[in-house]
Amino acid sequence: MEMNHKKSIGDLALSSVRLAVENVLKGGGPFGAIIVREGEVVAQGANQVTLSNDPTAHAEVVAIREACKTLDTYQLSDCILVTSCEPCPMCLGAAYWSRVSSVYYIATKEDAARAGFDDSFIYKELNLPHAERSIPFIKLDLAEFNAPFEAWKNNSDKKPY
C-alpha cells in the first residue's frame, strides 16, 4: 500500500483487510492495521506473531509502534487506527495507551472467534480473583514496593505520559 496518500475511511478499511489477506499468504495471522493522521497513512502493521515468535506482535501493536517511530512520539492523539478486526484486549489497551482519537474496525471479535481467534477467555479472566485465574497472579510483599513510584514522583526531569 502506498504511504502518505490521502484515502477515505472506506478505502482504508479495505486496505486493512487486503493487508491482512496478504499477510496470511506470507504465513502470518489474518489481521491488518493502519494508522492515519490528517487523512494520510503514517504506518501499517500486519500480525507477526508466528513469523516473529512474538505473542505481542499483533497488527495494531505493530502499526502503533511504527507510527510512534515515524512520528517520533508516544502519543497518537491526532491519529486514527483502522483495523481489519475489532481489537483484542491487548490491542484495545495499546489503542488507549497510545491515545488514538478513534478506532475503526471491520470484522468483530465474534467473527475472529469463529476463525479460531477467541479472546473471550481473557475478558472472563479479568473478572476472577487473582488466585482463581488460569495463570495465578500472586502479590508479593516487599518493603520497597513503592520505591519505583517514589523515584518517578521525585524525578523533576520525567516526561509525563
C-alpha positions as CSV (number, residue, x, y, z in Angstrom):
1,M,0.0,0.0,0.0
2,E,1.3,3.4,-0.9
3,M,2.1,5.5,2.1
4,N,1.3,9.2,2.6
5,H,-1.7,9.1,0.2
6,K,-5.0,10.6,1.4
7,K,-7.7,7.9,1.4
8,S,-11.3,7.7,2.7
9,I,-12.2,5.6,5.7
10,G,-13.8,3.1,3.3
11,D,-10.6,2.8,1.3
12,L,-8.5,2.5,4.5
13,A,-10.8,-0.2,5.7
14,L,-10.4,-2.2,2.5
15,S,-6.7,-1.6,2.7
16,S,-6.5,-3.1,6.2
17,V,-8.4,-6.2,5.0
18,R,-6.1,-6.6,2.0
19,L,-3.1,-6.2,4.3
20,A,-4.5,-9.0,6.5
21,V,-5.1,-11.3,3.5
22,E,-1.6,-10.6,2.1
23,N,-0.2,-11.4,5.5
24,V,-1.9,-14.8,5.6
25,L,-0.5,-15.6,2.2
26,K,3.0,-14.8,3.7
27,G,2.4,-17.1,6.6
28,G,1.2,-14.6,9.2
29,G,-2.0,-14.1,11.0
30,P,-5.2,-12.7,9.4
31,F,-5.0,-9.2,10.8
32,G,-4.0,-5.8,9.4
33,A,-4.0,-2.3,10.8
34,I,-3.3,1.2,9.6
35,I,-2.5,4.4,11.5
36,V,-3.7,7.6,9.8
37,R,-3.1,11.3,10.6
38,E,-4.9,14.1,8.8
39,G,-6.0,11.7,6.1
40,E,-2.5,10.3,5.4
41,V,-1.3,6.8,6.2
42,V,1.7,7.1,8.6
43,A,2.1,3.4,9.5
44,Q,0.7,0.0,8.9
45,G,1.1,-3.4,10.5
46,A,0.2,-7.0,10.0
47,N,0.1,-9.7,12.6
48,Q,3.6,-11.1,13.0
49,V,3.0,-13.4,16.0
50,T,4.0,-16.7,14.3
51,L,6.5,-15.1,11.9
52,S,8.5,-13.4,14.7
53,N,7.7,-15.7,17.7
54,D,6.4,-12.6,19.5
55,P,3.0,-13.0,21.1
56,T,2.6,-9.2,21.3
57,A,3.2,-8.6,17.6
58,H,-0.5,-8.1,16.8
59,A,-1.3,-5.9,13.8
60,E,-2.5,-3.0,15.9
61,V,0.6,-3.1,18.1
62,V,2.9,-3.3,15.1
63,A,1.2,-0.4,13.5
64,I,1.2,1.7,16.7
65,R,4.9,1.0,17.3
66,E,5.7,2.0,13.7
67,A,3.6,5.2,13.8
68,C,5.3,6.2,17.1
69,K,8.7,5.8,15.5
70,T,7.7,7.6,12.3
71,L,6.1,10.5,14.2
72,D,8.7,10.5,17.0
73,T,6.1,10.5,19.7
74,Y,4.5,8.1,22.2
75,Q,1.0,9.6,21.9
76,L,-1.0,9.4,18.7
77,S,-3.9,11.6,19.8
78,D,-4.1,13.2,16.3
79,C,-4.3,9.8,14.6
80,I,-6.9,7.2,13.9
81,L,-6.5,3.4,13.9
82,V,-8.2,1.4,11.1
83,T,-8.0,-2.3,11.7
84,S,-9.3,-5.4,9.9
85,C,-10.8,-6.7,13.1
86,E,-12.1,-5.5,16.4
87,P,-9.0,-5.2,18.7
88,C,-8.3,-7.9,21.3
89,P,-7.9,-6.9,24.9
90,M,-4.1,-6.3,24.4
91,C,-4.6,-4.1,21.3
92,L,-7.5,-2.3,22.9
93,G,-5.1,-1.4,25.8
94,A,-2.5,-0.3,23.2
95,A,-5.0,1.9,21.5
96,Y,-5.9,3.6,24.8
97,W,-2.3,3.9,25.9
98,S,-1.3,5.4,22.5
99,R,-4.3,7.7,22.8
100,V,-5.5,7.3,19.2
101,S,-8.5,9.6,18.6
102,S,-10.7,6.8,17.3
103,V,-10.7,3.2,16.1
104,Y,-12.4,1.9,13.0
105,Y,-12.7,-1.9,12.7
106,I,-14.3,-4.2,10.1
107,A,-14.7,-7.8,11.5
108,T,-16.0,-8.3,15.0
109,K,-14.4,-10.3,17.9
110,E,-17.1,-12.9,17.3
111,D,-16.0,-13.2,13.6
112,A,-12.5,-13.7,14.8
113,A,-13.6,-16.4,17.3
114,R,-15.3,-18.3,14.6
115,A,-11.9,-18.4,12.8
116,G,-10.2,-19.7,15.9
117,F,-9.1,-16.4,17.5
118,D,-11.3,-16.3,20.6
119,D,-10.2,-13.8,23.3
120,S,-13.4,-14.0,25.3
121,F,-11.5,-16.1,28.0
122,I,-9.3,-13.0,28.7
123,Y,-12.3,-10.9,29.5
124,K,-13.6,-13.6,31.8
125,E,-10.2,-14.0,33.5
126,L,-10.1,-10.3,34.3
127,N,-13.2,-10.7,36.5
128,L,-11.9,-13.6,38.5
129,P,-10.0,-13.2,41.8
130,H,-6.3,-13.3,41.1
131,A,-5.8,-16.7,42.7
132,E,-8.6,-18.3,40.6
133,R,-7.2,-17.2,37.2
134,S,-5.8,-19.9,34.9
135,I,-2.5,-18.1,35.4
136,P,-2.5,-17.2,39.1
137,F,-1.4,-13.7,40.0
138,I,0.4,-13.7,43.3
139,K,1.1,-10.5,45.2
140,L,4.4,-10.4,46.9
141,D,5.1,-8.3,50.0
142,L,8.2,-6.3,49.8
143,A,9.1,-3.3,51.9
144,E,10.4,-1.4,48.8
145,F,7.1,-1.9,46.9
146,N,6.7,1.8,46.4
147,A,10.3,2.8,45.5
148,P,9.8,3.0,41.7
149,F,6.7,5.2,42.1
150,E,8.6,7.5,44.6
151,A,11.5,7.7,42.2
152,W,9.1,8.7,39.5
153,K,7.3,11.3,41.6
154,N,10.6,12.8,42.7
155,N,12.2,12.9,39.2
156,S,12.0,16.5,38.1
157,D,13.3,15.5,34.6
158,K,10.5,13.0,33.9
159,K,8.4,13.1,30.7
160,P,4.8,12.6,31.9
161,Y,2.5,10.4,29.8
